[in-house]
């Protein structure tokens, strides 16, 4: 029998030591097809629980293990504590992998650790306790706890409900159990469902359905239609395609050429012929766009703190010191967007963040700097929290989605 820890180690080593994104590492790794689901589950689980697993290791080991051994321990601990695998099998596989990696000198330590470790108490200090229990960086635990108080742990630990599918047609044939699809969870939006399991088939390539997050759908639902829309940060193109039903034409901008090609492919698959993909830097002013659009959407680059349940490696890669730079980019995008909106037109700003500085603070700063714009009231059928400047969607109340949306109208 093949060692079930080998493939997870290969994938996760690229993440921890090579700086790869988890999805990228999984996609480029040669994983045994028969065991791919198991491997993916272990990899996501280890990254999701990284800080908690480190807490177990540091509380039970006198010295900090080298990176390779630490990763083996994380995989084994996840299998023991969360998958509830049999202890002897986990220990044997972990020791075998340690030797296979040329770390025979550490095999005894791995064996002894896994046979004798004890689960430690959580820290007493509130921020540190939340950091470990939710397995998020301390800086993020502090920010979320100060912003949301008693909701903080629910926000940071609320799981993804599954894969969100938006149907163009033939939805009924996918809505019963069988054929690799689980019974779906209905959302507040027509022909949009969340599945625990969904196997892509020929209907995807025929444009019968697409995969689009509930947050993305909610943003599009809240936007009013018109003649011309500029989607300033459009890749991979889901919002541009859905909003093409509300606007006569959509210009979809993307900084990176390969991602602009993704938009083109998305539009072709879904038959959105009125979307034009453009490779452009939204932070650089384009005089051709000045006053040209009925609506502009800035779905800005952000910390991603509202979607860590789907992208747990955000916990590994995002740093507190990234936030000021992200806020500067968000501000630059909004400044240009304001010049692209025609009189009477609307500017929409969204993020997939739960941090107020990227959301309400950004909206406040924008209005202070652009006196010809007024805040617009907004609503959504998806549960949310109303803030001073917009709608804050939170994972524990918004079907797993954490994002922010606000709108401004240009008065002159």
TACORQUI-V349673 format. One record per helix or strand. SS is the DSSP state (alpha for helix, beta for strand). FROM is the first residue (numbers start at 1). TO is the last residue. If there is no record, write none. Layout:
ss->[SS/SS]
from->[FROM/FROM]
to->[TO/TO]
This chain:
ss->[alpha/alpha/alpha/alpha/alpha/alpha/alpha/alpha/alpha/beta/alpha/beta/beta/beta/beta/alpha/beta/alpha/beta/alpha/beta/alpha/beta/alpha/beta/alpha/alpha/beta/alpha/alpha/beta/beta/beta/beta]
from->[5/22/33/50/67/87/104/126/138/163/171/178/181/185/192/202/209/214/226/238/247/257/275/287/293/314/322/341/356/360/373/385/391/403]
to->[16/28/48/60/81/100/116/133/157/167/174/178/181/186/195/205/211/222/231/243/254/270/279/289/299/317/340/351/358/369/375/386/393/410]
